[in-house]
Amino acid sequence: MPQRPSGFVRILSSWSGPEGTLSKDGVTAKYVYGEGRLAIEIVDRPFLLPLSLIEGKLRAYLEQSVAYDASKSAL
């Protein structure tokens, strides 16, 4: 069975409702979830940390999370 991803975006597991703010390692994001869609806006980050790196980490986490959840429900 696949393992739930961890690391840089582990904070995502602490969502508390359909909208809110996440913060980890100097990166702050706002999220809104509704009607089957998740929107995430990066509102603050360290100057030298490229936005593309943050987006890549978030995408990878979410893709792995979806695959993990799908494998759990197939059991």
PyMOL Python script that loads the backbone (N, CA, C, O; Angstrom):
from pymol import cmd

cmd.read_pdbstr("""\
ATOM      1  N   MET A   1       0.845  -1.178   0.000  1.00  0.00           N
ATOM      2  CA  MET A   1       0.000   0.000   0.000  1.00  0.00           C
ATOM      3  C   MET A   1       0.893   1.245   0.000  1.00  0.00           C
ATOM      4  O   MET A   1       1.884   1.282   0.729  1.00  0.00           O
ATOM      5  N   PRO A   2       0.563   2.264  -0.803  1.00  0.00           N
ATOM      6  CA  PRO A   2       1.369   3.494  -0.824  1.00  0.00           C
ATOM      7  C   PRO A   2       1.320   4.204   0.524  1.00  0.00           C
ATOM      8  O   PRO A   2       0.326   4.126   1.246  1.00  0.00           O
ATOM      9  N   GLN A   3       2.390   4.887   0.845  1.00  0.00           N
ATOM     10  CA  GLN A   3       2.427   5.651   2.083  1.00  0.00           C
ATOM     11  C   GLN A   3       2.019   7.087   1.815  1.00  0.00           C
ATOM     12  O   GLN A   3       2.307   7.644   0.756  1.00  0.00           O
ATOM     13  N   ARG A   4       1.341   7.682   2.794  1.00  0.00           N
ATOM     14  CA  ARG A   4       0.957   9.083   2.684  1.00  0.00           C
ATOM     15  C   ARG A   4       2.227   9.918   2.659  1.00  0.00           C
ATOM     16  O   ARG A   4       3.104   9.717   3.499  1.00  0.00           O
ATOM     17  N   PRO A   5       2.350  10.852   1.715  1.00  0.00           N
ATOM     18  CA  PRO A   5       3.551  11.675   1.626  1.00  0.00           C
ATOM     19  C   PRO A   5       3.736  12.551   2.860  1.00  0.00           C
ATOM     20  O   PRO A   5       2.777  12.895   3.551  1.00  0.00           O
ATOM     21  N   SER A   6       4.991  12.900   3.117  1.00  0.00           N
ATOM     22  CA  SER A   6       5.280  13.765   4.264  1.00  0.00           C
ATOM     23  C   SER A   6       6.328  14.778   3.846  1.00  0.00           C
ATOM     24  O   SER A   6       6.703  14.840   2.675  1.00  0.00           O
ATOM     25  N   GLY A   7       6.800  15.566   4.789  1.00  0.00           N
ATOM     26  CA  GLY A   7       7.871  16.503   4.496  1.00  0.00           C
ATOM     27  C   GLY A   7       7.390  17.928   4.400  1.00  0.00           C
ATOM     28  O   GLY A   7       6.599  18.397   5.217  1.00  0.00           O
ATOM     29  N   PHE A   8       7.896  18.622   3.363  1.00  0.00           N
ATOM     30  CA  PHE A   8       7.692  20.054   3.189  1.00  0.00           C
ATOM     31  C   PHE A   8       6.242  20.493   3.381  1.00  0.00           C
ATOM     32  O   PHE A   8       5.986  21.504   4.035  1.00  0.00           O
ATOM     33  N   VAL A   9       5.299  19.750   2.820  1.00  0.00           N
ATOM     34  CA  VAL A   9       3.909  20.183   2.886  1.00  0.00           C
ATOM     35  C   VAL A   9       3.078  19.345   3.854  1.00  0.00           C
ATOM     36  O   VAL A   9       1.859  19.252   3.711  1.00  0.00           O
ATOM     37  N   ARG A  10       3.724  18.751   4.819  1.00  0.00           N
ATOM     38  CA  ARG A  10       3.036  17.945   5.827  1.00  0.00           C
ATOM     39  C   ARG A  10       1.949  18.768   6.528  1.00  0.00           C
ATOM     40  O   ARG A  10       0.954  18.212   6.992  1.00  0.00           O
ATOM     41  N   ILE A  11       2.133  20.051   6.605  1.00  0.00           N
ATOM     42  CA  ILE A  11       1.168  20.941   7.263  1.00  0.00           C
ATOM     43  C   ILE A  11      -0.216  20.850   6.617  1.00  0.00           C
ATOM     44  O   ILE A  11      -1.211  21.175   7.265  1.00  0.00           O
ATOM     45  N   LEU A  12      -0.302  20.421   5.368  1.00  0.00           N
ATOM     46  CA  LEU A  12      -1.598  20.331   4.698  1.00  0.00           C
ATOM     47  C   LEU A  12      -2.551  19.395   5.412  1.00  0.00           C
ATOM     48  O   LEU A  12      -3.766  19.550   5.285  1.00  0.00           O
ATOM     49  N   SER A  13      -2.047  18.438   6.149  1.00  0.00           N
ATOM     50  CA  SER A  13      -2.912  17.495   6.844  1.00  0.00           C
ATOM     51  C   SER A  13      -3.661  18.157   8.004  1.00  0.00           C
ATOM     52  O   SER A  13      -4.532  17.524   8.601  1.00  0.00           O
ATOM     53  N   SER A  14      -3.351  19.400   8.334  1.00  0.00           N
ATOM     54  CA  SER A  14      -4.020  20.065   9.447  1.00  0.00           C
ATOM     55  C   SER A  14      -5.083  21.062   8.982  1.00  0.00           C
ATOM     56  O   SER A  14      -5.433  21.987   9.715  1.00  0.00           O
ATOM     57  N   TRP A  15      -5.591  20.874   7.775  1.00  0.00           N
ATOM     58  CA  TRP A  15      -6.664  21.754   7.295  1.00  0.00           C
ATOM     59  C   TRP A  15      -7.814  21.717   8.267  1.00  0.00           C
ATOM     60  O   TRP A  15      -8.099  20.680   8.865  1.00  0.00           O
ATOM     61  N   SER A  16      -8.470  22.834   8.426  1.00  0.00           N
ATOM     62  CA  SER A  16      -9.569  22.895   9.389  1.00  0.00           C
ATOM     63  C   SER A  16     -10.766  23.610   8.784  1.00  0.00           C
ATOM     64  O   SER A  16     -11.140  24.690   9.241  1.00  0.00           O
ATOM     65  N   GLY A  17     -11.360  23.027   7.778  1.00  0.00           N
ATOM     66  CA  GLY A  17     -12.545  23.603   7.176  1.00  0.00           C
ATOM     67  C   GLY A  17     -12.337  23.946   5.722  1.00  0.00           C
ATOM     68  O   GLY A  17     -11.269  23.700   5.160  1.00  0.00           O
ATOM     69  N   PRO A  18     -13.368  24.521   5.108  1.00  0.00           N
ATOM     70  CA  PRO A  18     -13.318  24.788   3.672  1.00  0.00           C
ATOM     71  C   PRO A  18     -12.408  25.941   3.262  1.00  0.00           C
ATOM     72  O   PRO A  18     -12.112  26.097   2.077  1.00  0.00           O
ATOM     73  N   GLU A  19     -11.965  26.743   4.212  1.00  0.00           N
ATOM     74  CA  GLU A  19     -11.017  27.803   3.883  1.00  0.00           C
ATOM     75  C   GLU A  19     -10.176  28.143   5.099  1.00  0.00           C
ATOM     76  O   GLU A  19     -10.584  27.935   6.242  1.00  0.00           O
ATOM     77  N   GLY A  20      -8.989  28.670   4.825  1.00  0.00           N
ATOM     78  CA  GLY A  20      -8.109  29.003   5.933  1.00  0.00           C
ATOM     79  C   GLY A  20      -6.730  29.396   5.453  1.00  0.00           C
ATOM     80  O   GLY A  20      -6.515  29.671   4.272  1.00  0.00           O
ATOM     81  N   THR A  21      -5.803  29.418   6.390  1.00  0.00           N
ATOM     82  CA  THR A  21      -4.423  29.809   6.123  1.00  0.00           C
ATOM     83  C   THR A  21      -3.501  28.713   6.628  1.00  0.00           C
ATOM     84  O   THR A  21      -3.714  28.147   7.700  1.00  0.00           O
ATOM     85  N   LEU A  22      -2.470  28.420   5.838  1.00  0.00           N
ATOM     86  CA  LEU A  22      -1.441  27.454   6.202  1.00  0.00           C
ATOM     87  C   LEU A  22      -0.103  28.173   6.264  1.00  0.00           C
ATOM     88  O   LEU A  22       0.140  29.102   5.494  1.00  0.00           O
ATOM     89  N   SER A  23       0.761  27.750   7.173  1.00  0.00           N
ATOM     90  CA  SER A  23       2.071  28.367   7.264  1.00  0.00           C
ATOM     91  C   SER A  23       3.090  27.321   7.680  1.00  0.00           C
ATOM     92  O   SER A  23       2.865  26.564   8.625  1.00  0.00           O
ATOM     93  N   LYS A  24       4.222  27.280   6.964  1.00  0.00           N
ATOM     94  CA  LYS A  24       5.293  26.327   7.272  1.00  0.00           C
ATOM     95  C   LYS A  24       6.583  26.835   6.650  1.00  0.00           C
ATOM     96  O   LYS A  24       6.593  27.237   5.487  1.00  0.00           O
ATOM     97  N   ASP A  25       7.658  26.821   7.401  1.00  0.00           N
ATOM     98  CA  ASP A  25       8.990  27.156   6.903  1.00  0.00           C
ATOM     99  C   ASP A  25       9.040  28.500   6.184  1.00  0.00           C
ATOM    100  O   ASP A  25       9.743  28.643   5.183  1.00  0.00           O
ATOM    101  N   GLY A  26       8.306  29.478   6.684  1.00  0.00           N
ATOM    102  CA  GLY A  26       8.329  30.813   6.082  1.00  0.00           C
ATOM    103  C   GLY A  26       7.386  30.993   4.905  1.00  0.00           C
ATOM    104  O   GLY A  26       7.296  32.086   4.347  1.00  0.00           O
ATOM    105  N   VAL A  27       6.681  29.934   4.520  1.00  0.00           N
ATOM    106  CA  VAL A  27       5.722  30.018   3.415  1.00  0.00           C
ATOM    107  C   VAL A  27       4.322  30.084   4.017  1.00  0.00           C
ATOM    108  O   VAL A  27       3.957  29.256   4.852  1.00  0.00           O
ATOM    109  N   THR A  28       3.543  31.073   3.587  1.00  0.00           N
ATOM    110  CA  THR A  28       2.169  31.211   4.038  1.00  0.00           C
ATOM    111  C   THR A  28       1.258  31.165   2.828  1.00  0.00           C
ATOM    112  O   THR A  28       1.513  31.811   1.811  1.00  0.00           O
ATOM    113  N   ALA A  29       0.189  30.388   2.953  1.00  0.00           N
ATOM    114  CA  ALA A  29      -0.760  30.245   1.852  1.00  0.00           C
ATOM    115  C   ALA A  29      -2.179  30.314   2.387  1.00  0.00           C
ATOM    116  O   ALA A  29      -2.453  29.944   3.528  1.00  0.00           O
ATOM    117  N   LYS A  30      -3.068  30.792   1.542  1.00  0.00           N
ATOM    118  CA  LYS A  30      -4.499  30.758   1.829  1.00  0.00           C
ATOM    119  C   LYS A  30      -5.101  29.687   0.938  1.00  0.00           C
ATOM    120  O   LYS A  30      -4.688  29.520  -0.210  1.00  0.00           O
ATOM    121  N   TYR A  31      -6.083  28.958   1.471  1.00  0.00           N
ATOM    122  CA  TYR A  31      -6.753  27.951   0.655  1.00  0.00           C
ATOM    123  C   TYR A  31      -8.265  28.094   0.771  1.00  0.00           C
ATOM    124  O   TYR A  31      -8.790  28.547   1.788  1.00  0.00           O
ATOM    125  N   VAL A  32      -8.945  27.698  -0.288  1.00  0.00           N
ATOM    126  CA  VAL A  32     -10.404  27.657  -0.321  1.00  0.00           C
ATOM    127  C   VAL A  32     -10.774  26.352  -1.022  1.00  0.00           C
ATOM    128  O   VAL A  32     -10.285  26.064  -2.115  1.00  0.00           O
ATOM    129  N   TYR A  33     -11.642  25.567  -0.383  1.00  0.00           N
ATOM    130  CA  TYR A  33     -12.105  24.329  -0.981  1.00  0.00           C
ATOM    131  C   TYR A  33     -13.621  24.363  -1.074  1.00  0.00           C
ATOM    132  O   TYR A  33     -14.304  24.633  -0.086  1.00  0.00           O
ATOM    133  N   GLY A  34     -14.141  24.092  -2.250  1.00  0.00           N
ATOM    134  CA  GLY A  34     -15.589  24.040  -2.434  1.00  0.00           C
ATOM    135  C   GLY A  34     -15.931  23.528  -3.817  1.00  0.00           C
ATOM    136  O   GLY A  34     -15.180  23.728  -4.771  1.00  0.00           O
ATOM    137  N   GLU A  35     -17.066  22.868  -3.915  1.00  0.00           N
ATOM    138  CA  GLU A  35     -17.558  22.344  -5.183  1.00  0.00           C
ATOM    139  C   GLU A  35     -16.515  21.474  -5.882  1.00  0.00           C
ATOM    140  O   GLU A  35     -16.383  21.517  -7.105  1.00  0.00           O
ATOM    141  N   GLY A  36     -15.776  20.686  -5.102  1.00  0.00           N
ATOM    142  CA  GLY A  36     -14.789  19.775  -5.666  1.00  0.00           C
ATOM    143  C   GLY A  36     -13.512  20.417  -6.164  1.00  0.00           C
ATOM    144  O   GLY A  36     -12.714  19.766  -6.839  1.00  0.00           O
ATOM    145  N   ARG A  37     -13.307  21.679  -5.844  1.00  0.00           N
ATOM    146  CA  ARG A  37     -12.094  22.382  -6.300  1.00  0.00           C
ATOM    147  C   ARG A  37     -11.330  22.933  -5.105  1.00  0.00           C
ATOM    148  O   ARG A  37     -11.919  23.365  -4.114  1.00  0.00           O
ATOM    149  N   LEU A  38     -10.012  22.907  -5.220  1.00  0.00           N
ATOM    150  CA  LEU A  38      -9.129  23.459  -4.201  1.00  0.00           C
ATOM    151  C   LEU A  38      -8.314  24.576  -4.824  1.00  0.00           C
ATOM    152  O   LEU A  38      -7.623  24.366  -5.822  1.00  0.00           O
ATOM    153  N   ALA A  39      -8.391  25.751  -4.246  1.00  0.00           N
ATOM    154  CA  ALA A  39      -7.583  26.888  -4.712  1.00  0.00           C
ATOM    155  C   ALA A  39      -6.606  27.248  -3.592  1.00  0.00           C
ATOM    156  O   ALA A  39      -6.993  27.414  -2.436  1.00  0.00           O
ATOM    157  N   ILE A  40      -5.344  27.361  -3.963  1.00  0.00           N
ATOM    158  CA  ILE A  40      -4.300  27.721  -3.002  1.00  0.00           C
ATOM    159  C   ILE A  40      -3.564  28.937  -3.543  1.00  0.00           C
ATOM    160  O   ILE A  40      -3.122  28.950  -4.692  1.00  0.00           O
ATOM    161  N   GLU A  41      -3.437  29.958  -2.701  1.00  0.00           N
ATOM    162  CA  GLU A  41      -2.708  31.172  -3.078  1.00  0.00           C
ATOM    163  C   GLU A  41      -1.547  31.366  -2.106  1.00  0.00           C
ATOM    164  O   GLU A  41      -1.755  31.463  -0.896  1.00  0.00           O
ATOM    165  N   ILE A  42      -0.341  31.422  -2.628  1.00  0.00           N
ATOM    166  CA  ILE A  42       0.834  31.692  -1.795  1.00  0.00           C
ATOM    167  C   ILE A  42       0.846  33.199  -1.528  1.00  0.00           C
ATOM    168  O   ILE A  42       0.919  33.998  -2.462  1.00  0.00           O
ATOM    169  N   VAL A  43       0.775  33.582  -0.256  1.00  0.00           N
ATOM    170  CA  VAL A  43       0.708  35.003   0.078  1.00  0.00           C
ATOM    171  C   VAL A  43       2.007  35.547   0.653  1.00  0.00           C
ATOM    172  O   VAL A  43       2.210  36.761   0.688  1.00  0.00           O
ATOM    173  N   ASP A  44       2.894  34.652   1.107  1.00  0.00           N
ATOM    174  CA  ASP A  44       4.180  35.102   1.623  1.00  0.00           C
ATOM    175  C   ASP A  44       5.174  33.942   1.523  1.00  0.00           C
ATOM    176  O   ASP A  44       4.804  32.781   1.699  1.00  0.00           O
ATOM    177  N   ARG A  45       6.429  34.266   1.242  1.00  0.00           N
ATOM    178  CA  ARG A  45       7.478  33.258   1.119  1.00  0.00           C
ATOM    179  C   ARG A  45       8.824  33.938   1.271  1.00  0.00           C
ATOM    180  O   ARG A  45       8.940  35.144   1.051  1.00  0.00           O
ATOM    181  N   PRO A  46       9.844  33.175   1.646  1.00  0.00           N
ATOM    182  CA  PRO A  46      11.184  33.749   1.685  1.00  0.00           C
ATOM    183  C   PRO A  46      11.595  34.240   0.296  1.00  0.00           C
ATOM    184  O   PRO A  46      11.288  33.594  -0.706  1.00  0.00           O
ATOM    185  N   PHE A  47      12.273  35.357   0.234  1.00  0.00           N
ATOM    186  CA  PHE A  47      12.638  35.999  -1.024  1.00  0.00           C
ATOM    187  C   PHE A  47      13.377  35.061  -1.974  1.00  0.00           C
ATOM    188  O   PHE A  47      13.130  35.079  -3.180  1.00  0.00           O
ATOM    189  N   LEU A  48      14.278  34.246  -1.443  1.00  0.00           N
ATOM    190  CA  LEU A  48      15.105  33.390  -2.288  1.00  0.00           C
ATOM    191  C   LEU A  48      14.457  32.054  -2.646  1.00  0.00           C
ATOM    192  O   LEU A  48      15.051  31.264  -3.381  1.00  0.00           O
ATOM    193  N   LEU A  49      13.258  31.787  -2.145  1.00  0.00           N
ATOM    194  CA  LEU A  49      12.566  30.537  -2.444  1.00  0.00           C
ATOM    195  C   LEU A  49      11.655  30.750  -3.651  1.00  0.00           C
ATOM    196  O   LEU A  49      10.667  31.479  -3.558  1.00  0.00           O
ATOM    197  N   PRO A  50      11.978  30.118  -4.785  1.00  0.00           N
ATOM    198  CA  PRO A  50      11.186  30.340  -6.004  1.00  0.00           C
ATOM    199  C   PRO A  50       9.752  29.821  -5.861  1.00  0.00           C
ATOM    200  O   PRO A  50       9.522  28.745  -5.308  1.00  0.00           O
ATOM    201  N   LEU A  51       8.820  30.581  -6.354  1.00  0.00           N
ATOM    202  CA  LEU A  51       7.419  30.187  -6.342  1.00  0.00           C
ATOM    203  C   LEU A  51       7.229  28.861  -7.081  1.00  0.00           C
ATOM    204  O   LEU A  51       6.395  28.045  -6.689  1.00  0.00           O
ATOM    205  N   SER A  52       7.999  28.649  -8.146  1.00  0.00           N
ATOM    206  CA  SER A  52       7.881  27.400  -8.907  1.00  0.00           C
ATOM    207  C   SER A  52       8.223  26.180  -8.042  1.00  0.00           C
ATOM    208  O   SER A  52       7.627  25.117  -8.222  1.00  0.00           O
ATOM    209  N   LEU A  53       9.163  26.315  -7.118  1.00  0.00           N
ATOM    210  CA  LEU A  53       9.518  25.216  -6.223  1.00  0.00           C
ATOM    211  C   LEU A  53       8.358  24.904  -5.275  1.00  0.00           C
ATOM    212  O   LEU A  53       8.018  23.741  -5.060  1.00  0.00           O
ATOM    213  N   ILE A  54       7.765  25.939  -4.720  1.00  0.00           N
ATOM    214  CA  ILE A  54       6.626  25.765  -3.815  1.00  0.00           C
ATOM    215  C   ILE A  54       5.477  25.098  -4.562  1.00  0.00           C
ATOM    216  O   ILE A  54       4.888  24.138  -4.065  1.00  0.00           O
ATOM    217  N   GLU A  55       5.159  25.596  -5.744  1.00  0.00           N
ATOM    218  CA  GLU A  55       4.068  25.022  -6.539  1.00  0.00           C
ATOM    219  C   GLU A  55       4.347  23.562  -6.869  1.00  0.00           C
ATOM    220  O   GLU A  55       3.443  22.728  -6.806  1.00  0.00           O
ATOM    221  N   GLY A  56       5.578  23.251  -7.217  1.00  0.00           N
ATOM    222  CA  GLY A  56       5.943  21.875  -7.536  1.00  0.00           C
ATOM    223  C   GLY A  56       5.759  20.947  -6.354  1.00  0.00           C
ATOM    224  O   GLY A  56       5.241  19.840  -6.506  1.00  0.00           O
ATOM    225  N   LYS A  57       6.177  21.387  -5.179  1.00  0.00           N
ATOM    226  CA  LYS A  57       6.022  20.577  -3.966  1.00  0.00           C
ATOM    227  C   LYS A  57       4.545  20.360  -3.641  1.00  0.00           C
ATOM    228  O   LYS A  57       4.140  19.255  -3.280  1.00  0.00           O
ATOM    229  N   LEU A  58       3.743  21.416  -3.770  1.00  0.00           N
ATOM    230  CA  LEU A  58       2.311  21.282  -3.507  1.00  0.00           C
ATOM    231  C   LEU A  58       1.652  20.317  -4.495  1.00  0.00           C
ATOM    232  O   LEU A  58       0.872  19.453  -4.093  1.00  0.00           O
ATOM    233  N   ARG A  59       1.960  20.463  -5.770  1.00  0.00           N
ATOM    234  CA  ARG A  59       1.389  19.568  -6.787  1.00  0.00           C
ATOM    235  C   ARG A  59       1.758  18.113  -6.517  1.00  0.00           C
ATOM    236  O   ARG A  59       0.901  17.231  -6.569  1.00  0.00           O
ATOM    237  N   ALA A  60       3.023  17.868  -6.229  1.00  0.00           N
ATOM    238  CA  ALA A  60       3.479  16.503  -5.960  1.00  0.00           C
ATOM    239  C   ALA A  60       2.760  15.920  -4.746  1.00  0.00           C
ATOM    240  O   ALA A  60       2.324  14.769  -4.772  1.00  0.00           O
ATOM    241  N   TYR A  61       2.638  16.713  -3.686  1.00  0.00           N
ATOM    242  CA  TYR A  61       1.948  16.251  -2.486  1.00  0.00           C
ATOM    243  C   TYR A  61       0.497  15.909  -2.789  1.00  0.00           C
ATOM    244  O   TYR A  61       0.003  14.852  -2.397  1.00  0.00           O
ATOM    245  N   LEU A  62      -0.180  16.809  -3.489  1.00  0.00           N
ATOM    246  CA  LEU A  62      -1.593  16.590  -3.770  1.00  0.00           C
ATOM    247  C   LEU A  62      -1.803  15.386  -4.686  1.00  0.00           C
ATOM    248  O   LEU A  62      -2.745  14.619  -4.482  1.00  0.00           O
ATOM    249  N   GLU A  63      -0.958  15.207  -5.676  1.00  0.00           N
ATOM    250  CA  GLU A  63      -1.069  14.052  -6.567  1.00  0.00           C
ATOM    251  C   GLU A  63      -0.844  12.752  -5.800  1.00  0.00           C
ATOM    252  O   GLU A  63      -1.573  11.781  -6.003  1.00  0.00           O
ATOM    253  N   GLN A  64       0.152  12.725  -4.924  1.00  0.00           N
ATOM    254  CA  GLN A  64       0.412  11.528  -4.125  1.00  0.00           C
ATOM    255  C   GLN A  64      -0.724  11.274  -3.145  1.00  0.00           C
ATOM    256  O   GLN A  64      -1.088  10.125  -2.893  1.00  0.00           O
ATOM    257  N   SER A  65      -1.278  12.334  -2.599  1.00  0.00           N
ATOM    258  CA  SER A  65      -2.380  12.220  -1.654  1.00  0.00           C
ATOM    259  C   SER A  65      -3.613  11.620  -2.322  1.00  0.00           C
ATOM    260  O   SER A  65      -4.272  10.748  -1.756  1.00  0.00           O
ATOM    261  N   VAL A  66      -3.918  12.086  -3.516  1.00  0.00           N
ATOM    262  CA  VAL A  66      -5.061  11.566  -4.260  1.00  0.00           C
ATOM    263  C   VAL A  66      -4.848  10.089  -4.573  1.00  0.00           C
ATOM    264  O   VAL A  66      -5.772   9.289  -4.429  1.00  0.00           O
ATOM    265  N   ALA A  67      -3.645   9.720  -4.999  1.00  0.00           N
ATOM    266  CA  ALA A  67      -3.337   8.321  -5.303  1.00  0.00           C
ATOM    267  C   ALA A  67      -3.454   7.466  -4.034  1.00  0.00           C
ATOM    268  O   ALA A  67      -3.973   6.351  -4.087  1.00  0.00           O
ATOM    269  N   TYR A  68      -2.983   7.973  -2.916  1.00  0.00           N
ATOM    270  CA  TYR A  68      -3.056   7.247  -1.640  1.00  0.00           C
ATOM    271  C   TYR A  68      -4.513   7.027  -1.253  1.00  0.00           C
ATOM    272  O   TYR A  68      -4.901   5.910  -0.911  1.00  0.00           O
ATOM    273  N   ASP A  69      -5.322   8.080  -1.305  1.00  0.00           N
ATOM    274  CA  ASP A  69      -6.724   7.976  -0.940  1.00  0.00           C
ATOM    275  C   ASP A  69      -7.464   7.014  -1.870  1.00  0.00           C
ATOM    276  O   ASP A  69      -8.320   6.252  -1.421  1.00  0.00           O
ATOM    277  N   ALA A  70      -7.140   7.046  -3.151  1.00  0.00           N
ATOM    278  CA  ALA A  70      -7.773   6.149  -4.125  1.00  0.00           C
ATOM    279  C   ALA A  70      -7.413   4.695  -3.813  1.00  0.00           C
ATOM    280  O   ALA A  70      -8.267   3.814  -3.915  1.00  0.00           O
ATOM    281  N   SER A  71      -6.169   4.438  -3.439  1.00  0.00           N
ATOM    282  CA  SER A  71      -5.755   3.072  -3.130  1.00  0.00           C
ATOM    283  C   SER A  71      -6.418   2.576  -1.841  1.00  0.00           C
ATOM    284  O   SER A  71      -6.718   1.389  -1.717  1.00  0.00           O
ATOM    285  N   LYS A  72      -6.645   3.469  -0.893  1.00  0.00           N
ATOM    286  CA  LYS A  72      -7.333   3.084   0.345  1.00  0.00           C
ATOM    287  C   LYS A  72      -8.786   2.724   0.069  1.00  0.00           C
ATOM    288  O   LYS A  72      -9.294   1.749   0.624  1.00  0.00           O
ATOM    289  N   SER A  73      -9.460   3.490  -0.776  1.00  0.00           N
ATOM    290  CA  SER A  73     -10.872   3.240  -1.036  1.00  0.00           C
ATOM    291  C   SER A  73     -11.082   2.015  -1.913  1.00  0.00           C
ATOM    292  O   SER A  73     -12.186   1.472  -1.958  1.00  0.00           O
ATOM    293  N   ALA A  74     -10.036   1.568  -2.616  1.00  0.00           N
ATOM    294  CA  ALA A  74     -10.143   0.384  -3.479  1.00  0.00           C
ATOM    295  C   ALA A  74     -10.105  -0.904  -2.657  1.00  0.00           C
ATOM    296  O   ALA A  74     -10.435  -1.973  -3.171  1.00  0.00           O
ATOM    297  N   LEU A  75      -9.706  -0.811  -1.384  1.00  0.00           N
ATOM    298  CA  LEU A  75      -9.588  -2.011  -0.545  1.00  0.00           C
ATOM    299  C   LEU A  75     -10.915  -2.512  -0.104  1.00  0.00           C
ATOM    300  O   LEU A  75     -10.992  -3.513   0.608  1.00  0.00           O
TER     301      LEU A  75
END
""", "prot")
cmd.dss("prot")
cmd.show_as("cartoon", "prot")
cmd.util.cbc("prot")
cmd.orient("prot")
